[in-house]
Amino acid sequence: MSALAIITARGGSKRIPRKNIRPFCGRPIILYSIEAALACGAFDEVMVSTDDPEIAGIAKEAGAKVPFLRSEEAAGDYASTDDVIREVLTSYEALGRKFDFFCCIYPTAPFITPEKLQRAMEMLGTAESVIPIVPFSYPVQRGLRIDSAGHVGYKWPQYAAARSQDLEKLYHDCGQFYACRTDAFFREGTTDTPGMVPLILSELEVQDIDTPEDWEIAEVKYQKMKERMEHPHE
């Protein structure tokens, strides 16, 4: 059984320029994903899918493979993660290499650890795909909306008086990685397969990084997570 780590890192980024190689706590952020994948020991190959020569150079220096550059179609603003995965897997097949499992890892996910990746890949022994998720910090059933007149009201008024503990606990995608069986991916055309199972993470281990403010918050949370990992009993 063989496994491939696919780190998706195109050159273009609208909200945070050069986001995938911008320094995070002093180092290009993509290095955290590459090093976690290399260190976890679950992959036969760790590759970076990019259209950018500079990103490719940084990836190779860190120990990842860049056997081919991403196509223009898969590097566009409307290309999905599934489109990139499909291109990578079919390109490897054209080179005579097939993988039974893969893990698509985002390049701006410094909270990924080798242990999380290893656990996710082990879960593929009985699952079709694995997705890291985190609980919403506030019940989404009591979300507010602003109407066309500018007035605020409950999106779902029927839950306005409900106790938080009586509402169903809901989660959202951490936006870090997706582990999947290759046959299930090609059958469904996506990593969101019917046999997908969760890897539940804490709020401290998750942060969307879409704005400069998000970046600053992520650096603070990363340092805190790192402290806890280094001193677990304090």
C-alpha positions as CSV (number, residue, x, y, z in Angstrom):
1,M,0.0,0.0,0.0
2,S,1.5,3.4,-1.0
3,A,0.6,6.9,0.0
4,L,1.2,10.3,-1.4
5,A,1.2,13.7,0.3
6,I,0.0,16.5,-2.0
7,I,0.7,20.0,-0.8
8,T,-1.2,22.5,-2.9
9,A,0.6,25.8,-3.3
10,R,-0.2,28.0,-6.3
11,G,1.6,31.3,-6.8
12,G,-1.4,33.6,-7.0
13,S,-3.1,35.0,-3.9
14,K,-5.4,38.0,-3.9
15,R,-6.0,38.8,-0.3
16,I,-2.5,38.1,1.1
17,P,0.2,38.4,-1.7
18,R,2.7,35.5,-1.9
19,K,0.7,33.9,1.0
20,N,2.1,30.4,0.6
21,I,5.7,31.5,1.2
22,R,5.1,34.5,3.4
23,P,7.1,34.3,6.7
24,F,5.1,32.8,9.6
25,C,6.9,33.1,12.9
26,G,10.0,33.8,10.9
27,R,9.8,31.0,8.3
28,P,8.0,30.5,5.0
29,I,4.6,29.1,6.0
30,I,4.7,26.3,3.5
31,L,7.6,24.7,5.4
32,Y,5.4,23.7,8.3
33,S,3.3,21.5,6.0
34,I,6.2,20.0,4.2
35,E,8.1,19.2,7.4
36,A,5.0,17.7,9.1
37,A,4.4,15.5,6.1
38,L,8.0,14.4,5.9
39,A,8.3,13.7,9.6
40,C,5.1,11.7,10.0
41,G,6.5,8.6,8.1
42,A,3.1,7.8,6.5
43,F,4.0,8.8,2.9
44,D,6.0,7.2,0.2
45,E,6.4,10.6,-1.4
46,V,5.7,14.2,-0.3
47,M,5.1,16.5,-3.3
48,V,4.2,20.1,-3.8
49,S,1.7,21.1,-6.6
50,T,2.6,24.6,-7.8
51,D,2.8,26.8,-10.8
52,D,5.4,29.0,-9.3
53,P,9.1,28.5,-9.8
54,E,10.0,30.2,-6.5
55,I,7.6,28.1,-4.5
56,A,9.0,25.0,-6.3
57,G,12.5,26.0,-5.3
58,I,11.7,26.4,-1.6
59,A,9.8,23.1,-1.6
60,K,12.7,21.2,-3.1
61,E,15.1,22.7,-0.7
62,A,12.9,21.6,2.2
63,G,12.9,18.0,0.9
64,A,9.7,17.8,-1.0
65,K,9.3,16.7,-4.7
66,V,8.1,18.8,-7.5
67,P,8.0,16.3,-10.4
68,F,5.9,18.6,-12.6
69,L,4.4,22.1,-12.5
70,R,0.7,22.7,-12.1
71,S,-1.2,23.5,-15.3
72,E,-2.7,26.9,-16.0
73,E,-6.2,25.5,-15.7
74,A,-5.5,24.0,-12.3
75,A,-3.8,27.2,-11.1
76,G,-6.8,29.5,-11.9
77,D,-9.0,31.2,-9.4
78,Y,-11.9,28.9,-10.2
79,A,-10.0,25.6,-9.9
80,S,-11.1,23.5,-7.0
81,T,-8.9,21.5,-4.6
82,D,-10.4,18.4,-6.2
83,D,-9.3,19.6,-9.6
84,V,-5.7,19.9,-8.3
85,I,-5.8,16.5,-6.7
86,R,-7.1,14.9,-9.9
87,E,-4.4,16.5,-12.0
88,V,-1.7,15.4,-9.6
89,L,-2.9,11.8,-9.4
90,T,-3.4,11.4,-13.2
91,S,0.0,13.1,-13.8
92,Y,1.7,10.5,-11.6
93,E,-0.2,7.7,-13.4
94,A,1.3,9.0,-16.6
95,L,4.7,8.6,-15.1
96,G,3.9,5.0,-14.2
97,R,3.2,5.6,-10.5
98,K,-0.1,4.9,-8.6
99,F,-0.9,5.5,-4.9
100,D,-3.5,3.7,-2.9
101,F,-4.0,6.6,-0.5
102,F,-3.3,10.3,-0.5
103,C,-3.4,13.3,1.8
104,C,-4.1,16.8,0.3
105,I,-2.4,19.3,2.6
106,Y,-2.8,23.0,2.5
107,P,0.4,25.1,2.5
108,T,-1.0,27.7,5.0
109,A,-1.7,25.2,7.8
110,P,1.1,25.6,10.4
111,F,-1.1,23.8,13.1
112,I,-0.6,20.5,11.3
113,T,1.6,18.1,13.2
114,P,3.2,14.7,12.1
115,E,1.0,13.0,14.7
116,K,-2.3,14.4,13.2
117,L,-1.3,13.3,9.7
118,Q,-0.3,9.9,10.9
119,R,-3.5,9.4,12.8
120,A,-5.6,10.5,9.8
121,M,-3.7,8.0,7.5
122,E,-4.2,5.2,10.0
123,M,-8.0,6.0,10.0
124,L,-8.1,5.2,6.3
125,G,-7.7,1.6,7.3
126,T,-11.4,1.5,7.9
127,A,-12.6,4.8,6.4
128,E,-12.8,6.1,2.9
129,S,-11.7,9.7,3.8
130,V,-10.8,11.8,6.8
131,I,-11.5,15.4,7.4
132,P,-10.3,17.5,10.4
133,I,-13.1,19.4,12.0
134,V,-13.7,21.8,14.9
135,P,-16.9,22.6,16.8
136,F,-18.4,26.0,16.2
137,S,-17.6,28.2,19.2
138,Y,-21.2,29.5,19.2
139,P,-24.5,27.7,18.3
140,V,-25.0,28.4,14.6
141,Q,-28.8,27.8,15.1
142,R,-28.9,31.2,16.9
143,G,-27.2,33.1,14.2
144,L,-28.3,36.6,13.3
145,R,-29.0,38.1,9.9
146,I,-29.4,41.6,8.6
147,D,-32.4,42.1,6.3
148,S,-32.8,44.5,3.4
149,A,-34.0,47.3,5.7
150,G,-30.9,47.0,7.8
151,H,-32.6,45.4,10.8
152,V,-31.1,42.5,12.8
153,G,-33.1,39.3,13.6
154,Y,-32.6,35.6,14.1
155,K,-32.0,33.5,11.0
156,W,-33.9,30.7,12.7
157,P,-36.4,32.3,15.2
158,Q,-37.5,28.9,16.4
159,Y,-34.2,28.5,18.3
160,A,-34.1,31.9,19.9
161,A,-35.2,30.7,23.3
162,A,-33.5,27.3,23.2
163,R,-30.8,26.5,25.7
164,S,-27.3,26.1,24.1
165,Q,-26.9,22.6,25.6
166,D,-30.2,21.5,23.9
167,L,-29.0,22.4,20.4
168,E,-27.2,20.0,18.1
169,K,-23.5,20.4,18.2
170,L,-22.2,21.4,14.8
171,Y,-18.7,21.5,13.3
172,H,-16.8,23.1,10.5
173,D,-13.9,22.1,8.2
174,C,-10.5,23.1,9.7
175,G,-9.1,23.8,6.2
176,Q,-5.9,22.0,6.9
177,F,-5.9,18.7,5.1
178,Y,-8.0,15.8,3.6
179,A,-6.9,12.2,3.6
180,C,-8.6,9.8,1.2
181,R,-8.5,6.5,-0.5
182,T,-7.6,7.0,-4.2
183,D,-10.2,4.6,-5.5
184,A,-12.9,6.4,-3.4
185,F,-11.8,9.8,-4.7
186,F,-12.0,8.7,-8.4
187,R,-15.4,7.0,-7.7
188,E,-16.9,10.1,-6.2
189,G,-14.8,12.8,-7.9
190,T,-14.1,14.4,-4.5
191,T,-12.6,13.8,-1.1
192,D,-16.1,14.3,0.4
193,T,-17.0,10.7,0.1
194,P,-20.0,8.9,1.8
195,G,-17.5,7.1,4.0
196,M,-15.9,10.3,5.3
197,V,-15.0,10.3,9.1
198,P,-14.0,13.2,11.4
199,L,-10.7,14.0,13.1
200,I,-11.9,16.4,15.8
201,L,-9.5,19.2,16.8
202,S,-9.6,21.9,19.4
203,E,-10.1,25.6,18.7
204,L,-6.4,26.2,19.7
205,E,-5.3,24.1,16.8
206,V,-7.4,25.8,14.1
207,Q,-7.3,29.2,12.4
208,D,-8.4,30.3,9.0
209,I,-5.7,32.6,7.5
210,D,-7.5,34.7,4.9
211,T,-6.6,38.3,6.0
212,P,-3.6,40.0,7.6
213,E,-5.5,40.0,10.9
214,D,-6.0,36.3,10.7
215,W,-2.3,35.9,10.2
216,E,-1.5,37.7,13.4
217,I,-4.0,35.7,15.4
218,A,-2.6,32.5,13.9
219,E,0.9,33.3,15.0
220,V,-0.2,33.9,18.5
221,K,-2.2,30.7,18.6
222,Y,0.6,28.7,17.0
223,Q,3.1,29.9,19.7
224,K,0.6,28.9,22.4
225,M,0.1,25.4,20.8
226,K,3.8,25.0,20.6
227,E,4.3,25.8,24.3
228,R,1.7,23.3,25.3
229,M,3.3,20.6,23.1
230,E,6.7,21.3,24.6
231,H,5.4,21.5,28.2
232,P,2.3,19.2,28.3
233,H,2.2,18.9,32.1
234,E,2.5,22.5,33.1
